[in-house]
């Protein structure tokens, strides 16, 4: 019974994180974060979100 509630919440969380990552990539204004890098990150995050989202937050996200 608990899994019936947990799975939809997990899916909503993951979709929200995916959308938040895409928005962060598009709005990135860091001088090190050039347009070419933005396009590559967008492609990776959109096509392979399971690998792309964690990689972006570990390696690609500009420091704030």
PDB file of N, H, CA, C and O in Angstrom:
ATOM      1  N   UNK A   1       0.821  -1.195   0.000  1.00  0.00           N
ATOM      2  CA  UNK A   1       0.000   0.000   0.000  1.00  0.00           C
ATOM      3  C   UNK A   1       0.863   1.257   0.000  1.00  0.00           C
ATOM      4  O   UNK A   1       0.538   2.236  -0.673  1.00  0.00           O
ATOM      5  N   UNK A   2       1.957   1.233   0.749  1.00  0.00           N
ATOM      6  H   UNK A   2       2.220   0.438   1.296  1.00  0.00           H
ATOM      7  CA  UNK A   2       2.825   2.399   0.841  1.00  0.00           C
ATOM      8  C   UNK A   2       3.480   2.705  -0.505  1.00  0.00           C
ATOM      9  O   UNK A   2       3.685   3.869  -0.849  1.00  0.00           O
ATOM     10  N   UNK A   3       3.810   1.648  -1.272  1.00  0.00           N
ATOM     11  H   UNK A   3       3.643   0.703  -0.993  1.00  0.00           H
ATOM     12  CA  UNK A   3       4.461   1.849  -2.558  1.00  0.00           C
ATOM     13  C   UNK A   3       3.545   2.524  -3.570  1.00  0.00           C
ATOM     14  O   UNK A   3       4.029   3.219  -4.463  1.00  0.00           O
ATOM     15  N   UNK A   4       2.251   2.338  -3.453  1.00  0.00           N
ATOM     16  H   UNK A   4       1.858   1.773  -2.728  1.00  0.00           H
ATOM     17  CA  UNK A   4       1.314   2.983  -4.367  1.00  0.00           C
ATOM     18  C   UNK A   4       1.363   4.498  -4.235  1.00  0.00           C
ATOM     19  O   UNK A   4       1.118   5.208  -5.211  1.00  0.00           O
ATOM     20  N   UNK A   5       1.669   4.998  -3.065  1.00  0.00           N
ATOM     21  H   UNK A   5       1.868   4.421  -2.273  1.00  0.00           H
ATOM     22  CA  UNK A   5       1.793   6.427  -2.850  1.00  0.00           C
ATOM     23  C   UNK A   5       3.215   6.907  -3.123  1.00  0.00           C
ATOM     24  O   UNK A   5       3.414   8.013  -3.628  1.00  0.00           O
ATOM     25  N   UNK A   6       4.185   6.091  -2.796  1.00  0.00           N
ATOM     26  H   UNK A   6       4.023   5.194  -2.386  1.00  0.00           H
ATOM     27  CA  UNK A   6       5.580   6.475  -2.911  1.00  0.00           C
ATOM     28  C   UNK A   6       6.048   6.609  -4.355  1.00  0.00           C
ATOM     29  O   UNK A   6       6.790   7.537  -4.676  1.00  0.00           O
ATOM     30  N   UNK A   7       5.637   5.719  -5.211  1.00  0.00           N
ATOM     31  H   UNK A   7       5.035   4.965  -4.950  1.00  0.00           H
ATOM     32  CA  UNK A   7       6.092   5.733  -6.603  1.00  0.00           C
ATOM     33  C   UNK A   7       5.631   6.992  -7.348  1.00  0.00           C
ATOM     34  O   UNK A   7       6.462   7.621  -8.004  1.00  0.00           O
ATOM     35  N   UNK A   8       4.361   7.392  -7.285  1.00  0.00           N
ATOM     36  H   UNK A   8       3.687   6.881  -6.752  1.00  0.00           H
ATOM     37  CA  UNK A   8       3.976   8.638  -7.961  1.00  0.00           C
ATOM     38  C   UNK A   8       4.693   9.866  -7.398  1.00  0.00           C
ATOM     39  O   UNK A   8       5.031  10.778  -8.153  1.00  0.00           O
ATOM     40  N   UNK A   9       4.927   9.902  -6.100  1.00  0.00           N
ATOM     41  H   UNK A   9       4.653   9.162  -5.487  1.00  0.00           H
ATOM     42  CA  UNK A   9       5.661  11.028  -5.511  1.00  0.00           C
ATOM     43  C   UNK A   9       7.105  11.060  -6.004  1.00  0.00           C
ATOM     44  O   UNK A   9       7.648  12.132  -6.267  1.00  0.00           O
ATOM     45  N   UNK A  10       7.717   9.906  -6.128  1.00  0.00           N
ATOM     46  H   UNK A  10       7.276   9.034  -5.914  1.00  0.00           H
ATOM     47  CA  UNK A  10       9.080   9.826  -6.644  1.00  0.00           C
ATOM     48  C   UNK A  10       9.141  10.275  -8.099  1.00  0.00           C
ATOM     49  O   UNK A  10      10.061  10.992  -8.492  1.00  0.00           O
ATOM     50  N   UNK A  11       8.169   9.859  -8.892  1.00  0.00           N
ATOM     51  H   UNK A  11       7.421   9.277  -8.572  1.00  0.00           H
ATOM     52  CA  UNK A  11       8.120  10.263 -10.302  1.00  0.00           C
ATOM     53  C   UNK A  11       7.945  11.779 -10.417  1.00  0.00           C
ATOM     54  O   UNK A  11       8.611  12.418 -11.231  1.00  0.00           O
ATOM     55  N   UNK A  12       7.061  12.351  -9.616  1.00  0.00           N
ATOM     56  H   UNK A  12       6.519  11.831  -8.955  1.00  0.00           H
ATOM     57  CA  UNK A  12       6.851  13.806  -9.635  1.00  0.00           C
ATOM     58  C   UNK A  12       8.128  14.535  -9.228  1.00  0.00           C
ATOM     59  O   UNK A  12       8.491  15.539  -9.842  1.00  0.00           O
ATOM     60  N   UNK A  13       8.806  14.041  -8.205  1.00  0.00           N
ATOM     61  H   UNK A  13       8.512  13.225  -7.707  1.00  0.00           H
ATOM     62  CA  UNK A  13      10.063  14.645  -7.762  1.00  0.00           C
ATOM     63  C   UNK A  13      11.118  14.600  -8.867  1.00  0.00           C
ATOM     64  O   UNK A  13      11.794  15.598  -9.114  1.00  0.00           O
ATOM     65  N   UNK A  14      11.263  13.452  -9.533  1.00  0.00           N
ATOM     66  H   UNK A  14      10.714  12.641  -9.332  1.00  0.00           H
ATOM     67  CA  UNK A  14      12.270  13.307 -10.577  1.00  0.00           C
ATOM     68  C   UNK A  14      11.969  14.189 -11.786  1.00  0.00           C
ATOM     69  O   UNK A  14      12.883  14.767 -12.374  1.00  0.00           O
ATOM     70  N   UNK A  15      10.700  14.295 -12.159  1.00  0.00           N
ATOM     71  H   UNK A  15       9.957  13.826 -11.682  1.00  0.00           H
ATOM     72  CA  UNK A  15      10.325  15.179 -13.269  1.00  0.00           C
ATOM     73  C   UNK A  15      10.601  16.628 -12.892  1.00  0.00           C
ATOM     74  O   UNK A  15      11.092  17.400 -13.716  1.00  0.00           O
ATOM     75  N   UNK A  16      10.291  17.004 -11.654  1.00  0.00           N
ATOM     76  H   UNK A  16       9.892  16.376 -10.984  1.00  0.00           H
ATOM     77  CA  UNK A  16      10.574  18.358 -11.192  1.00  0.00           C
ATOM     78  C   UNK A  16      12.064  18.667 -11.198  1.00  0.00           C
ATOM     79  O   UNK A  16      12.466  19.763 -11.587  1.00  0.00           O
ATOM     80  N   UNK A  17      12.881  17.722 -10.774  1.00  0.00           N
ATOM     81  H   UNK A  17      12.554  16.831 -10.458  1.00  0.00           H
ATOM     82  CA  UNK A  17      14.332  17.901 -10.791  1.00  0.00           C
ATOM     83  C   UNK A  17      14.847  18.024 -12.215  1.00  0.00           C
ATOM     84  O   UNK A  17      15.749  18.818 -12.480  1.00  0.00           O
ATOM     85  N   UNK A  18      14.290  17.252 -13.126  1.00  0.00           N
ATOM     86  H   UNK A  18      13.558  16.606 -12.910  1.00  0.00           H
ATOM     87  CA  UNK A  18      14.671  17.310 -14.538  1.00  0.00           C
ATOM     88  C   UNK A  18      14.337  18.692 -15.125  1.00  0.00           C
ATOM     89  O   UNK A  18      15.159  19.294 -15.815  1.00  0.00           O
ATOM     90  N   UNK A  19      13.136  19.179 -14.847  1.00  0.00           N
ATOM     91  H   UNK A  19      12.468  18.690 -14.286  1.00  0.00           H
ATOM     92  CA  UNK A  19      12.725  20.501 -15.344  1.00  0.00           C
ATOM     93  C   UNK A  19      13.602  21.587 -14.715  1.00  0.00           C
ATOM     94  O   UNK A  19      14.018  22.519 -15.404  1.00  0.00           O
ATOM     95  N   UNK A  20      13.884  21.476 -13.419  1.00  0.00           N
ATOM     96  H   UNK A  20      13.545  20.719 -12.860  1.00  0.00           H
ATOM     97  CA  UNK A  20      14.725  22.463 -12.733  1.00  0.00           C
ATOM     98  C   UNK A  20      16.124  22.485 -13.324  1.00  0.00           C
ATOM     99  O   UNK A  20      16.730  23.550 -13.434  1.00  0.00           O
ATOM    100  N   UNK A  21      16.643  21.331 -13.704  1.00  0.00           N
ATOM    101  H   UNK A  21      16.150  20.466 -13.615  1.00  0.00           H
ATOM    102  CA  UNK A  21      17.960  21.252 -14.318  1.00  0.00           C
ATOM    103  C   UNK A  21      17.965  21.936 -15.677  1.00  0.00           C
ATOM    104  O   UNK A  21      18.894  22.681 -15.988  1.00  0.00           O
ATOM    105  N   UNK A  22      16.947  21.697 -16.485  1.00  0.00           N
ATOM    106  H   UNK A  22      16.193  21.092 -16.232  1.00  0.00           H
ATOM    107  CA  UNK A  22      16.860  22.331 -17.794  1.00  0.00           C
ATOM    108  C   UNK A  22      16.778  23.853 -17.648  1.00  0.00           C
ATOM    109  O   UNK A  22      17.437  24.582 -18.390  1.00  0.00           O
ATOM    110  N   UNK A  23      15.982  24.330 -16.707  1.00  0.00           N
ATOM    111  H   UNK A  23      15.447  23.737 -16.105  1.00  0.00           H
ATOM    112  CA  UNK A  23      15.866  25.776 -16.480  1.00  0.00           C
ATOM    113  C   UNK A  23      17.207  26.343 -16.029  1.00  0.00           C
ATOM    114  O   UNK A  23      17.605  27.416 -16.483  1.00  0.00           O
ATOM    115  N   UNK A  24      17.903  25.646 -15.152  1.00  0.00           N
ATOM    116  H   UNK A  24      17.580  24.774 -14.784  1.00  0.00           H
ATOM    117  CA  UNK A  24      19.204  26.108 -14.678  1.00  0.00           C
ATOM    118  C   UNK A  24      20.209  26.190 -15.822  1.00  0.00           C
ATOM    119  O   UNK A  24      21.009  27.125 -15.873  1.00  0.00           O
ATOM    120  N   UNK A  25      20.180  25.244 -16.724  1.00  0.00           N
ATOM    121  H   UNK A  25      19.530  24.485 -16.683  1.00  0.00           H
ATOM    122  CA  UNK A  25      21.098  25.265 -17.869  1.00  0.00           C
ATOM    123  C   UNK A  25      20.776  26.447 -18.776  1.00  0.00           C
ATOM    124  O   UNK A  25      21.683  27.163 -19.202  1.00  0.00           O
ATOM    125  N   UNK A  26      19.506  26.659 -19.074  1.00  0.00           N
ATOM    126  H   UNK A  26      18.769  26.077 -18.728  1.00  0.00           H
ATOM    127  CA  UNK A  26      19.111  27.737 -19.984  1.00  0.00           C
ATOM    128  C   UNK A  26      19.429  29.108 -19.399  1.00  0.00           C
ATOM    129  O   UNK A  26      19.870  30.002 -20.121  1.00  0.00           O
ATOM    130  N   UNK A  27      19.209  29.280 -18.098  1.00  0.00           N
ATOM    131  H   UNK A  27      18.851  28.554 -17.511  1.00  0.00           H
ATOM    132  CA  UNK A  27      19.423  30.583 -17.469  1.00  0.00           C
ATOM    133  C   UNK A  27      20.846  30.790 -16.974  1.00  0.00           C
ATOM    134  O   UNK A  27      21.137  31.829 -16.381  1.00  0.00           O
ATOM    135  N   UNK A  28      21.741  29.834 -17.199  1.00  0.00           N
ATOM    136  H   UNK A  28      21.505  28.990 -17.680  1.00  0.00           H
ATOM    137  CA  UNK A  28      23.111  29.953 -16.716  1.00  0.00           C
ATOM    138  C   UNK A  28      23.802  31.165 -17.303  1.00  0.00           C
ATOM    139  O   UNK A  28      23.918  31.290 -18.522  1.00  0.00           O
ATOM    140  N   UNK A  29      24.262  32.056 -16.441  1.00  0.00           N
ATOM    141  H   UNK A  29      24.167  31.954 -15.451  1.00  0.00           H
ATOM    142  CA  UNK A  29      24.917  33.284 -16.889  1.00  0.00           C
ATOM    143  C   UNK A  29      26.383  33.336 -16.479  1.00  0.00           C
ATOM    144  O   UNK A  29      27.005  34.395 -16.565  1.00  0.00           O
ATOM    145  N   UNK A  30      26.934  32.244 -16.046  1.00  0.00           N
ATOM    146  H   UNK A  30      26.429  31.383 -15.976  1.00  0.00           H
ATOM    147  CA  UNK A  30      28.318  32.210 -15.604  1.00  0.00           C
ATOM    148  C   UNK A  30      29.241  32.390 -16.809  1.00  0.00           C
ATOM    149  O   UNK A  30      28.981  31.834 -17.876  1.00  0.00           O
ATOM    150  N   UNK A  31      30.312  33.159 -16.646  1.00  0.00           N
ATOM    151  H   UNK A  31      30.523  33.610 -15.779  1.00  0.00           H
ATOM    152  CA  UNK A  31      31.230  33.418 -17.756  1.00  0.00           C
ATOM    153  C   UNK A  31      31.925  32.153 -18.240  1.00  0.00           C
ATOM    154  O   UNK A  31      32.313  32.085 -19.406  1.00  0.00           O
ATOM    155  N   UNK A  32      32.097  31.144 -17.377  1.00  0.00           N
ATOM    156  H   UNK A  32      31.783  31.199 -16.430  1.00  0.00           H
ATOM    157  CA  UNK A  32      32.731  29.881 -17.786  1.00  0.00           C
ATOM    158  C   UNK A  32      31.758  28.966 -18.518  1.00  0.00           C
ATOM    159  O   UNK A  32      32.168  27.990 -19.147  1.00  0.00           O
ATOM    160  N   UNK A  33      30.476  29.283 -18.435  1.00  0.00           N
ATOM    161  H   UNK A  33      30.144  30.076 -17.924  1.00  0.00           H
ATOM    162  CA  UNK A  33      29.425  28.424 -18.954  1.00  0.00           C
ATOM    163  C   UNK A  33      29.025  28.935 -20.332  1.00  0.00           C
ATOM    164  O   UNK A  33      27.989  29.585 -20.473  1.00  0.00           O
ATOM    165  N   UNK A  34      29.819  28.655 -21.330  1.00  0.00           N
ATOM    166  H   UNK A  34      30.660  28.127 -21.216  1.00  0.00           H
ATOM    167  CA  UNK A  34      29.608  29.183 -22.677  1.00  0.00           C
ATOM    168  C   UNK A  34      28.418  28.515 -23.359  1.00  0.00           C
ATOM    169  O   UNK A  34      27.930  27.474 -22.919  1.00  0.00           O
ATOM    170  N   UNK A  35      27.960  29.146 -24.454  1.00  0.00           N
ATOM    171  H   UNK A  35      28.357  29.992 -24.811  1.00  0.00           H
ATOM    172  CA  UNK A  35      26.787  28.663 -25.182  1.00  0.00           C
ATOM    173  C   UNK A  35      26.986  27.231 -25.676  1.00  0.00           C
ATOM    174  O   UNK A  35      26.053  26.431 -25.617  1.00  0.00           O
ATOM    175  N   UNK A  36      28.157  26.898 -26.152  1.00  0.00           N
ATOM    176  H   UNK A  36      28.916  27.548 -26.200  1.00  0.00           H
ATOM    177  CA  UNK A  36      28.425  25.535 -26.610  1.00  0.00           C
ATOM    178  C   UNK A  36      28.225  24.514 -25.513  1.00  0.00           C
ATOM    179  O   UNK A  36      27.666  23.441 -25.740  1.00  0.00           O
ATOM    180  N   UNK A  37      28.686  24.853 -24.321  1.00  0.00           N
ATOM    181  H   UNK A  37      29.140  25.724 -24.136  1.00  0.00           H
ATOM    182  CA  UNK A  37      28.498  23.948 -23.184  1.00  0.00           C
ATOM    183  C   UNK A  37      27.024  23.822 -22.830  1.00  0.00           C
ATOM    184  O   UNK A  37      26.565  22.738 -22.473  1.00  0.00           O
ATOM    185  N   UNK A  38      26.277  24.916 -22.925  1.00  0.00           N
ATOM    186  H   UNK A  38      26.650  25.798 -23.215  1.00  0.00           H
ATOM    187  CA  UNK A  38      24.853  24.868 -22.619  1.00  0.00           C
ATOM    188  C   UNK A  38      24.137  23.907 -23.558  1.00  0.00           C
ATOM    189  O   UNK A  38      23.295  23.122 -23.120  1.00  0.00           O
ATOM    190  N   UNK A  39      24.461  23.962 -24.830  1.00  0.00           N
ATOM    191  H   UNK A  39      25.144  24.599 -25.186  1.00  0.00           H
ATOM    192  CA  UNK A  39      23.810  23.092 -25.809  1.00  0.00           C
ATOM    193  C   UNK A  39      24.146  21.627 -25.526  1.00  0.00           C
ATOM    194  O   UNK A  39      23.269  20.765 -25.583  1.00  0.00           O
ATOM    195  N   UNK A  40      25.406  21.348 -25.223  1.00  0.00           N
ATOM    196  H   UNK A  40      26.119  22.049 -25.176  1.00  0.00           H
ATOM    197  CA  UNK A  40      25.811  19.970 -24.925  1.00  0.00           C
ATOM    198  C   UNK A  40      25.090  19.473 -23.683  1.00  0.00           C
ATOM    199  O   UNK A  40      24.569  18.358 -23.679  1.00  0.00           O
ATOM    200  N   UNK A  41      25.051  20.291 -22.617  1.00  0.00           N
ATOM    201  H   UNK A  41      25.474  21.197 -22.620  1.00  0.00           H
ATOM    202  CA  UNK A  41      24.366  19.876 -21.400  1.00  0.00           C
ATOM    203  C   UNK A  41      22.877  19.665 -21.642  1.00  0.00           C
ATOM    204  O   UNK A  41      22.297  18.711 -21.124  1.00  0.00           O
ATOM    205  N   UNK A  42      22.254  20.541 -22.422  1.00  0.00           N
ATOM    206  H   UNK A  42      22.725  21.316 -22.843  1.00  0.00           H
ATOM    207  CA  UNK A  42      20.831  20.362 -22.731  1.00  0.00           C
ATOM    208  C   UNK A  42      20.578  19.042 -23.444  1.00  0.00           C
ATOM    209  O   UNK A  42      19.643  18.316 -23.107  1.00  0.00           O
ATOM    210  N   UNK A  43      21.409  18.735 -24.422  1.00  0.00           N
ATOM    211  H   UNK A  43      22.169  19.325 -24.696  1.00  0.00           H
ATOM    212  CA  UNK A  43      21.242  17.478 -25.165  1.00  0.00           C
ATOM    213  C   UNK A  43      21.394  16.278 -24.230  1.00  0.00           C
ATOM    214  O   UNK A  43      20.589  15.347 -24.270  1.00  0.00           O
ATOM    215  N   UNK A  44      22.423  16.305 -23.394  1.00  0.00           N
ATOM    216  H   UNK A  44      23.076  17.062 -23.361  1.00  0.00           H
ATOM    217  CA  UNK A  44      22.658  15.177 -22.482  1.00  0.00           C
ATOM    218  C   UNK A  44      21.508  15.028 -21.498  1.00  0.00           C
ATOM    219  O   UNK A  44      21.023  13.920 -21.270  1.00  0.00           O
ATOM    220  N   UNK A  45      21.066  16.151 -20.910  1.00  0.00           N
ATOM    221  H   UNK A  45      21.460  17.051 -21.096  1.00  0.00           H
ATOM    222  CA  UNK A  45      20.015  16.086 -19.893  1.00  0.00           C
ATOM    223  C   UNK A  45      18.676  15.679 -20.501  1.00  0.00           C
ATOM    224  O   UNK A  45      17.908  14.951 -19.871  1.00  0.00           O
ATOM    225  N   UNK A  46      18.391  16.136 -21.707  1.00  0.00           N
ATOM    226  H   UNK A  46      19.014  16.727 -22.219  1.00  0.00           H
ATOM    227  CA  UNK A  46      17.106  15.801 -22.329  1.00  0.00           C
ATOM    228  C   UNK A  46      17.094  14.358 -22.845  1.00  0.00           C
ATOM    229  O   UNK A  46      16.097  13.654 -22.680  1.00  0.00           O
ATOM    230  N   UNK A  47      18.183  13.913 -23.464  1.00  0.00           N
ATOM    231  H   UNK A  47      18.993  14.484 -23.599  1.00  0.00           H
ATOM    232  CA  UNK A  47      18.191  12.578 -24.063  1.00  0.00           C
ATOM    233  C   UNK A  47      18.481  11.456 -23.066  1.00  0.00           C
ATOM    234  O   UNK A  47      17.968  10.347 -23.213  1.00  0.00           O
ATOM    235  N   UNK A  48      19.295  11.740 -22.060  1.00  0.00           N
ATOM    236  H   UNK A  48      19.711  12.641 -21.941  1.00  0.00           H
ATOM    237  CA  UNK A  48      19.663  10.708 -21.083  1.00  0.00           C
ATOM    238  C   UNK A  48      19.507  11.298 -19.672  1.00  0.00           C
ATOM    239  O   UNK A  48      20.504  11.528 -18.988  1.00  0.00           O
ATOM    240  N   UNK A  49      18.275  11.539 -19.237  1.00  0.00           N
ATOM    241  H   UNK A  49      17.465  11.352 -19.792  1.00  0.00           H
ATOM    242  CA  UNK A  49      18.085  12.242 -17.964  1.00  0.00           C
ATOM    243  C   UNK A  49      18.587  11.484 -16.734  1.00  0.00           C
ATOM    244  O   UNK A  49      18.992  12.109 -15.753  1.00  0.00           O
ATOM    245  N   UNK A  50      18.569  10.165 -16.770  1.00  0.00           N
ATOM    246  H   UNK A  50      18.241   9.658 -17.567  1.00  0.00           H
ATOM    247  CA  UNK A  50      18.999   9.393 -15.600  1.00  0.00           C
ATOM    248  C   UNK A  50      20.485   9.619 -15.321  1.00  0.00           C
ATOM    249  O   UNK A  50      20.907   9.647 -14.165  1.00  0.00           O
ATOM    250  N   UNK A  51      21.262   9.776 -16.366  1.00  0.00           N
ATOM    251  H   UNK A  51      20.919   9.754 -17.306  1.00  0.00           H
ATOM    252  CA  UNK A  51      22.695  10.030 -16.208  1.00  0.00           C
ATOM    253  C   UNK A  51      22.991  11.525 -16.265  1.00  0.00           C
ATOM    254  O   UNK A  51      23.845  12.015 -15.527  1.00  0.00           O
ATOM    255  N   UNK A  52      22.299  12.246 -17.127  1.00  0.00           N
ATOM    256  H   UNK A  52      21.605  11.848 -17.727  1.00  0.00           H
ATOM    257  CA  UNK A  52      22.598  13.655 -17.369  1.00  0.00           C
ATOM    258  C   UNK A  52      22.320  14.573 -16.199  1.00  0.00           C
ATOM    259  O   UNK A  52      23.116  15.471 -15.924  1.00  0.00           O
ATOM    260  N   UNK A  53      21.212  14.374 -15.502  1.00  0.00           N
ATOM    261  H   UNK A  53      20.565  13.645 -15.726  1.00  0.00           H
ATOM    262  CA  UNK A  53      20.860  15.264 -14.392  1.00  0.00           C
ATOM    263  C   UNK A  53      21.890  15.176 -13.258  1.00  0.00           C
ATOM    264  O   UNK A  53      22.402  16.211 -12.831  1.00  0.00           O
ATOM    265  N   UNK A  54      22.209  13.982 -12.761  1.00  0.00           N
ATOM    266  H   UNK A  54      21.794  13.141 -13.108  1.00  0.00           H
ATOM    267  CA  UNK A  54      23.228  13.950 -11.700  1.00  0.00           C
ATOM    268  C   UNK A  54      24.591  14.457 -12.168  1.00  0.00           C
ATOM    269  O   UNK A  54      25.292  15.136 -11.418  1.00  0.00           O
ATOM    270  N   UNK A  55      24.968  14.129 -13.404  1.00  0.00           N
ATOM    271  H   UNK A  55      24.399  13.577 -14.013  1.00  0.00           H
ATOM    272  CA  UNK A  55      26.249  14.619 -13.920  1.00  0.00           C
ATOM    273  C   UNK A  55      26.280  16.132 -13.971  1.00  0.00           C
ATOM    274  O   UNK A  55      27.290  16.745 -13.628  1.00  0.00           O
ATOM    275  N   UNK A  56      25.184  16.742 -14.396  1.00  0.00           N
ATOM    276  H   UNK A  56      24.363  16.245 -14.676  1.00  0.00           H
ATOM    277  CA  UNK A  56      25.142  18.200 -14.471  1.00  0.00           C
ATOM    278  C   UNK A  56      25.328  18.808 -13.087  1.00  0.00           C
ATOM    279  O   UNK A  56      26.126  19.732 -12.930  1.00  0.00           O
ATOM    280  N   UNK A  57      24.617  18.316 -12.088  1.00  0.00           N
ATOM    281  H   UNK A  57      23.969  17.565 -12.216  1.00  0.00           H
ATOM    282  CA  UNK A  57      24.702  18.905 -10.755  1.00  0.00           C
ATOM    283  C   UNK A  57      26.044  18.623 -10.090  1.00  0.00           C
ATOM    284  O   UNK A  57      26.467  19.384  -9.220  1.00  0.00           O
ATOM    285  N   UNK A  58      26.724  17.543 -10.481  1.00  0.00           N
ATOM    286  H   UNK A  58      26.380  16.925 -11.188  1.00  0.00           H
ATOM    287  CA  UNK A  58      28.032  17.236  -9.894  1.00  0.00           C
ATOM    288  C   UNK A  58      29.144  17.966 -10.639  1.00  0.00           C
ATOM    289  O   UNK A  58      30.040  18.526 -10.007  1.00  0.00           O
ATOM    290  N   UNK A  59      29.103  17.969 -11.976  1.00  0.00           N
ATOM    291  H   UNK A  59      28.375  17.514 -12.489  1.00  0.00           H
ATOM    292  CA  UNK A  59      30.218  18.483 -12.758  1.00  0.00           C
ATOM    293  C   UNK A  59      29.948  19.815 -13.447  1.00  0.00           C
ATOM    294  O   UNK A  59      30.848  20.650 -13.533  1.00  0.00           O
ATOM    295  N   UNK A  60      28.746  20.031 -13.934  1.00  0.00           N
ATOM    296  H   UNK A  60      28.014  19.353 -13.864  1.00  0.00           H
ATOM    297  CA  UNK A  60      28.528  21.144 -14.839  1.00  0.00           C
ATOM    298  C   UNK A  60      27.902  22.386 -14.264  1.00  0.00           C
ATOM    299  O   UNK A  60      28.034  23.460 -14.851  1.00  0.00           O
ATOM    300  N   UNK A  61      27.231  22.285 -13.148  1.00  0.00           N
ATOM    301  H   UNK A  61      27.123  21.413 -12.672  1.00  0.00           H
ATOM    302  CA  UNK A  61      26.532  23.439 -12.607  1.00  0.00           C
ATOM    303  C   UNK A  61      27.524  24.506 -12.147  1.00  0.00           C
ATOM    304  O   UNK A  61      28.478  24.200 -11.432  1.00  0.00           O
ATOM    305  N   UNK A  62      27.303  25.753 -12.553  1.00  0.00           N
ATOM    306  H   UNK A  62      26.528  26.002 -13.134  1.00  0.00           H
ATOM    307  CA  UNK A  62      28.188  26.826 -12.091  1.00  0.00           C
ATOM    308  C   UNK A  62      28.062  27.011 -10.577  1.00  0.00           C
ATOM    309  O   UNK A  62      26.984  26.867 -10.001  1.00  0.00           O
ATOM    310  N   UNK A  63      29.174  27.326  -9.966  1.00  0.00           N
ATOM    311  H   UNK A  63      30.050  27.443 -10.433  1.00  0.00           H
ATOM    312  CA  UNK A  63      29.157  27.552  -8.515  1.00  0.00           C
ATOM    313  C   UNK A  63      28.492  28.871  -8.208  1.00  0.00           C
ATOM    314  O   UNK A  63      28.664  29.853  -8.929  1.00  0.00           O
ATOM    315  N   UNK A  64      27.727  28.885  -7.125  1.00  0.00           N
ATOM    316  H   UNK A  64      27.587  28.087  -6.539  1.00  0.00           H
ATOM    317  CA  UNK A  64      27.019  30.123  -6.761  1.00  0.00           C
ATOM    318  C   UNK A  64      27.475  30.613  -5.428  1.00  0.00           C
ATOM    319  O   UNK A  64      26.994  31.641  -4.950  1.00  0.00           O
TER     320      UNK A  64
END
